Amino acid sequence: MRISVDKGFLIIILLSLLAGSFKTVAGNAADSAAFDTIRRAWTTDLPEFFVTATRTEHKAEDIPARLATIATSEIDVMPVVNADALLEMVPGANIDRSNGIFSKNASITMRGLNGTPRTLVLLDGIPLNKADGGGLNWNRIIPEFINRIEVSKGPTSSVYGSNAMGGVINIITDRPSARFQGQVKAFYGSCNTFGGLFSAGGRTGTPEKGFYYTFNGFYRQGDGYIMVPESSRDSMDVKNTLKEGLVAAKIGYQYGKRSYTEVEYSYFNDKRYDGFEVYEPGGGYNEYPTHAVRVTSNNSFSKAELLVSAYYQHEFYHRLSESMAAKKGNKYTLYLTDSRRIDQGIWSNLTLHGRHRMTYTIGMDIRSGSVNASDTYYTSTDILTNRGKMDFFALFGEYEWHIVAEKLILLAGLRYDIARFHDGSFVISNPTTLTEFMANHPTTFSNETWQAVSPKIGLKYSFSKSLNSYLSYSRGFRPAMLDDMCKNGNVTKGFKLANPQLDPETIDNYEAGVDWSPFPAMSLQPSVYISIGHDFQYFVSTGDSINTGGDKDKPIIRRENVSGVRIIGAEIAGRWQISRNFRLVANYSFNDSRITSFYSPVDSKDLTGKYIVEVPRNQVFAGIWWNNPIVQVTLTFNFKDFQWNDDENTLKTRSSNTFDLRLGHIFAEKLTVSATMQDVFNTRYYDSKGNLSPGRFIMLNVAYAFNVQ
């Protein structure tokens, strides 16, 4: 990592200014009261309970696992424009959004694993990962509507089943506390990016009984920038523009301190052009119209609690793609992908509080996912269709025993999952030379069923109120994605053949950690872990290659269970609330992620000993929060080590470091004016596809909050 002299000098000046002003600001309690006044009026203060790790409300100090929470006060002042960037505060969370807000999506992985499908993301306890591709659309999650984020690290399949190999991220949205309240916001920034949002809601009766509701809306558009490096551009490289919007409504009824039923609906549409234009105005694009419905009911009794959630998500994915093969006489190809992805399910769990400091939880999950997609070529007669369905059923149980009150806690769980793939197909209609080669590589579709048993056990011991430690073992698993099981098509590494017979991946994680508060306002959280993975899925060459209409032949590849992996990791997080107005946060993570065994069904290169792609070995985050009568200041720093781009470890992206800054002021505890600057020093970098990052990006914001008690 290098920081030039002018950067270092500027940093020293800023830190000196903060330190020199500290004594003056620290004592001004009256002026600092507005630090989080606006969002306090909008949200209900919550006790220090954690829901995500066990799907039931627990004190965080009672859970033998590494947890992280991003609070409302931090969300409000972080220099971010997308929700996924908030996770940079979490040690070991690897965020990939190389094109900034103009990325068609973001990827977040944890604990030395790559690939979004290996981290489960929830929105108010509902899974967002799609059965088709395993990922989710982070763009539909708006930071201003988030109350807090809970993160449980390491395999959590004993509670959540598939996708939770690296951990679980639960994004919890706002719920109103006043009779009528809300906020409006407008913003304008770099690349002619502008838009706004609103929230309005209220509550009747008392905090423990009555109706509540919220209405949210969001819109943003921007002209984008040219991602291709200037030295490689031609007339077909254009800006990657975007338009996106969200409307959502939630209504609920509270009939007890912890008993409620609520219904929520949201619609999100997101259209992002990919920056390549031949004949179509604006060029190719990706569009994600998405409908989502959720019903949640939590019922608390004297010694029991029942939670039931039902959800339905329907994404209509459209992709227009055009290409020009220069070496094939400027052969032009245009096609439209139309994919309908449905994910739905019912999750339930019952918690019983027994005698002798024992708690029992049992649960049942039923869910399904499907894809019905077609690629229609407008420059030929070809139509490709692929379909497939996945059904999941699970039973799980968890046992908690406070062996020694406030000293020693045992938490153990076991989950049984069964997954079924069926109705898979891939059909070519009216083939031409563009697609007829696929007939030489037919896919044999069959209905497949997999089973998994996911145990966990953890112990936590408190030496004192300021020092405790934990030991844990857990197993995670992940079945294959529908995209790998029932679709043939072009990917970055070659031409992919479907493989309906893929087996699930599994991983065993052994972990130890300490929570230490050497001073009342300081905390340190070091952890170490080793993970052993089995049957990991990798693209493997079949030994053949074909021409798909481009400038050169592509290798034919197929996803196979070919690898064992080993991850050795360590991380440490630190927080220091120096005063009411001054806070320091820092974390560091290390991951050594390698392939320990490799089997290929054909004569392919042995990858044993190679590093897993797209996993940085070292990551650093540091942040300063400073509030004073004139301006709120947030300065963050991110360092990400280099990552390998290919399985053979011959290509890699360089390490990168960025500084982000937010300056804001609150007028009369209602009006907030702020400026966010990402990548302050304009340190542009290249991603794994050779595209440029946007560099320095500035956003000016004006927000007004109201509250009628």
Helices and strands as residue ranges (DSSP letters): H 5-26, H 29-32, G 33-36, H 37-42, E 49-50, E 58-59, G 60-62, E 67-70, H 72-77, G 83-89, E 94-96, G 100-102, E 107-109, G 116-118, E 120-123, E 126-127, G 138-140, G 143-145, E 146-153, H 157-160, E 167-173, E 180-189, G 190-192, E 193-203, E 210-222, G 230-232, E 242-256, E 259-273, E 285-287, E 290-300, E 304-325, G 326-328, E 331-353, E 358-377, E 383-404, E 408-429, G 436-440, E 448-464, E 467-478, H 482-486, E 489-491, E 494-497, E 505-519, E 522-546, E 554-579, E 582-598, E 618-627, E 632-640, E 643-644, E 652-653, E 656-667, E 671-678, E 697-708
